[in-house]
Amino acid sequence: MTKDQKVVAIQEIKDLLQDAKVVYVADLDGLNAGKSSDFRRQAFKQNIKVKVVKNTLLQKAMEQIEGVDYSEMFSTFKGNSALMVAETANAPAKLIKDFRKKDEKPALKSAFVQETFYVGDNNLDALVNIKSREEMIGEIIGLLQSPIQRVVSALQNKAETAETATEEVAAPAVEETPATETPEAAAEGEAPAAE
């Protein structure tokens, strides 16, 4: 690789990393061409960008990114490395885990998710369980709606209880009124007959 090619490769990596909040580095070594192609296809469907990179170029690109110190990840840059960048925090971890049901690779080398570094494949389960932004928003909305739903339900129950009580009070009054009117009507009916 010429110096110009290295500069271009570093710039491509920097473009991928710029403003990235979710960065994974995985080991795809041992996947044949078919499995590697299948992995990339699944990543594409989940909006995960995958790029096989040289470790030295990846490190140089990360060193040039302002605002994030990726140095904790550098010790994992050995062997083949695939850079994975996504919007959803747990999407690459889920993809790796799902893919490993059939194979022992890919393996997680390191990750930078929600301003935290995860080094080593032993962190894969923790990364899978991280809630995505959409999941967290859904839970928050559910929590906020819960008290409102209880208030609405209570008001509806109170309104139904009040209607039932009004009907119960009105029903005996209706029954009593004809009974009260009947003797008066009979008395009135007798009075004209007596005259």
C-alpha positions as CSV (number, residue, x, y, z in Angstrom):
1,M,0.0,0.0,0.0
2,T,1.4,3.3,-1.0
3,K,1.5,6.4,1.2
4,D,-1.3,8.0,-0.8
5,Q,-3.4,4.9,-0.5
6,K,-2.8,4.9,3.3
7,V,-3.9,8.6,3.5
8,V,-7.1,7.8,1.6
9,A,-7.8,4.7,3.8
10,I,-7.3,6.7,7.0
11,Q,-9.6,9.4,5.7
12,E,-12.3,6.8,4.9
13,I,-12.0,5.5,8.4
14,K,-12.2,9.0,9.9
15,D,-15.3,9.7,7.8
16,L,-17.0,6.6,9.3
17,L,-16.0,7.5,12.8
18,Q,-16.8,11.2,12.6
19,D,-19.7,11.9,15.0
20,A,-20.2,8.1,15.6
21,K,-21.7,7.2,19.0
22,V,-21.6,3.5,18.5
23,V,-18.3,1.9,17.4
24,Y,-17.4,-1.8,17.5
25,V,-14.3,-3.6,16.5
26,A,-14.7,-7.3,15.8
27,D,-12.6,-10.2,14.7
28,L,-14.0,-11.8,11.5
29,D,-10.9,-14.1,11.1
30,G,-11.9,-17.6,10.2
31,L,-15.1,-16.7,8.3
32,N,-15.0,-17.9,4.8
33,A,-16.1,-15.7,1.9
34,G,-19.7,-16.9,1.9
35,K,-20.1,-16.4,5.7
36,S,-18.3,-13.0,5.6
37,S,-20.6,-11.9,2.8
38,D,-23.7,-13.1,4.7
39,F,-22.5,-11.2,7.8
40,R,-22.1,-8.0,5.7
41,R,-25.6,-8.5,4.2
42,Q,-27.2,-8.8,7.6
43,A,-25.3,-5.8,8.9
44,F,-26.5,-3.7,5.9
45,K,-30.1,-4.7,6.6
46,Q,-29.7,-3.5,10.2
47,N,-28.1,-0.2,9.1
48,I,-24.7,-1.2,10.4
49,K,-21.6,-0.1,8.4
50,V,-18.9,-2.7,8.3
51,K,-15.4,-2.1,7.0
52,V,-12.4,-4.5,7.3
53,V,-9.4,-2.4,8.2
54,K,-5.7,-2.6,8.9
55,N,-5.1,-2.2,12.6
56,T,-2.4,0.5,12.2
57,L,-4.6,2.6,9.9
58,L,-7.5,2.2,12.3
59,Q,-5.4,3.4,15.2
60,K,-4.1,6.4,13.2
61,A,-7.6,7.4,12.2
62,M,-8.9,7.1,15.8
63,E,-6.0,9.2,17.0
64,Q,-7.0,12.0,14.7
65,I,-10.6,12.1,15.8
66,E,-11.3,15.0,18.1
67,G,-13.4,14.7,21.2
68,V,-13.0,11.0,21.8
69,D,-9.9,9.2,23.1
70,Y,-10.1,5.7,21.6
71,S,-6.8,4.7,23.2
72,E,-8.4,2.1,25.5
73,M,-9.3,0.1,22.4
74,F,-5.9,0.1,20.8
75,S,-4.6,-3.0,22.7
76,T,-7.3,-5.1,21.0
77,F,-6.1,-4.2,17.5
78,K,-4.4,-7.5,16.6
79,G,-5.1,-9.9,13.7
80,N,-8.0,-9.1,11.4
81,S,-10.2,-6.3,12.4
82,A,-13.6,-5.2,11.2
83,L,-14.9,-1.7,12.1
84,M,-18.6,-1.6,12.8
85,V,-20.5,1.7,13.1
86,A,-24.2,1.9,13.9
87,E,-26.9,4.3,15.2
88,T,-28.4,1.8,17.6
89,A,-26.2,0.9,20.6
90,N,-26.9,-2.8,20.8
91,A,-27.4,-3.6,17.1
92,P,-23.8,-4.7,16.3
93,A,-23.7,-6.8,19.5
94,K,-27.0,-8.5,18.6
95,L,-25.7,-9.2,15.1
96,I,-22.5,-10.8,16.4
97,K,-24.4,-12.9,18.9
98,D,-27.0,-14.1,16.4
99,F,-24.3,-14.9,13.9
100,R,-22.4,-16.9,16.5
101,K,-25.3,-19.3,17.0
102,K,-23.9,-21.0,13.8
103,D,-20.2,-20.2,14.2
104,E,-17.6,-19.2,16.8
105,K,-16.8,-16.0,15.0
106,P,-17.1,-13.1,14.8
107,A,-15.7,-12.2,18.2
108,L,-15.9,-8.8,19.8
109,K,-12.6,-7.1,20.3
110,S,-13.7,-3.8,21.8
111,A,-16.5,-1.3,21.6
112,F,-17.3,2.4,22.3
113,V,-21.0,2.8,23.2
114,Q,-22.7,5.6,25.0
115,E,-19.4,7.2,26.0
116,T,-18.2,3.9,27.6
117,F,-15.5,1.5,26.4
118,Y,-16.0,-2.3,26.5
119,V,-12.8,-4.3,25.9
120,G,-13.0,-8.0,25.3
121,D,-15.5,-10.6,24.0
122,N,-16.8,-11.2,27.5
123,N,-18.7,-7.9,27.3
124,L,-20.9,-9.1,24.4
125,D,-23.9,-10.0,26.6
126,A,-23.7,-6.7,28.4
127,L,-23.7,-4.9,25.1
128,V,-26.7,-6.9,23.8
129,N,-28.7,-5.9,26.8
130,I,-28.1,-2.1,26.4
131,K,-31.3,-0.5,25.5
132,S,-31.5,1.4,22.3
133,R,-32.7,5.0,22.2
134,E,-36.0,4.0,20.8
135,E,-36.5,1.3,23.4
136,M,-35.7,3.8,26.2
137,I,-38.1,6.4,24.8
138,G,-40.8,3.7,24.5
139,E,-40.3,2.8,28.2
140,I,-40.4,6.4,29.3
141,I,-43.6,7.0,27.3
142,G,-45.1,3.9,28.9
143,L,-44.1,5.1,32.3
144,L,-45.5,8.5,31.7
145,Q,-48.8,7.1,30.3
146,S,-49.3,4.7,33.1
147,P,-50.3,7.3,35.8
148,I,-52.4,9.2,33.2
149,Q,-54.2,6.0,32.3
150,R,-54.9,5.3,36.0
151,V,-56.3,8.8,36.4
152,V,-58.5,8.4,33.3
153,S,-59.6,5.0,34.4
154,A,-60.4,6.2,37.9
155,L,-62.4,9.2,36.5
156,Q,-64.3,6.8,34.2
157,N,-65.0,4.4,37.1
158,K,-66.1,7.3,39.3
159,A,-68.4,8.7,36.5
160,E,-69.9,5.2,36.0
161,T,-70.4,4.7,39.8
162,A,-72.1,8.1,40.0
163,E,-74.4,7.2,37.1
164,T,-75.2,3.9,38.7
165,A,-75.9,5.6,42.0
166,T,-78.2,8.2,40.4
167,E,-80.1,5.4,38.5
168,E,-80.5,3.5,41.8
169,V,-81.8,6.6,43.6
170,A,-84.0,7.5,40.7
171,A,-85.5,4.0,40.3
172,P,-87.0,3.8,43.9
173,A,-88.3,7.3,43.6
174,V,-90.1,6.4,40.4
175,E,-91.6,3.3,42.1
176,E,-92.7,5.3,45.2
177,T,-94.3,8.2,43.1
178,P,-96.9,6.0,41.5
179,A,-97.7,4.4,44.8
180,T,-98.1,7.8,46.4
181,E,-100.2,9.2,43.6
182,T,-102.5,6.2,43.5
183,P,-104.2,6.9,46.9
184,E,-104.5,10.6,46.0
185,A,-105.9,9.8,42.6
186,A,-108.3,7.4,44.3
187,A,-109.3,10.1,46.9
188,E,-109.8,12.6,44.1
189,G,-111.7,10.1,42.1
190,E,-114.0,9.3,45.1
191,A,-114.7,13.0,45.8
192,P,-116.3,13.8,42.5
193,A,-118.3,10.6,42.7
194,A,-119.5,11.5,46.2
195,E,-120.8,14.8,44.9
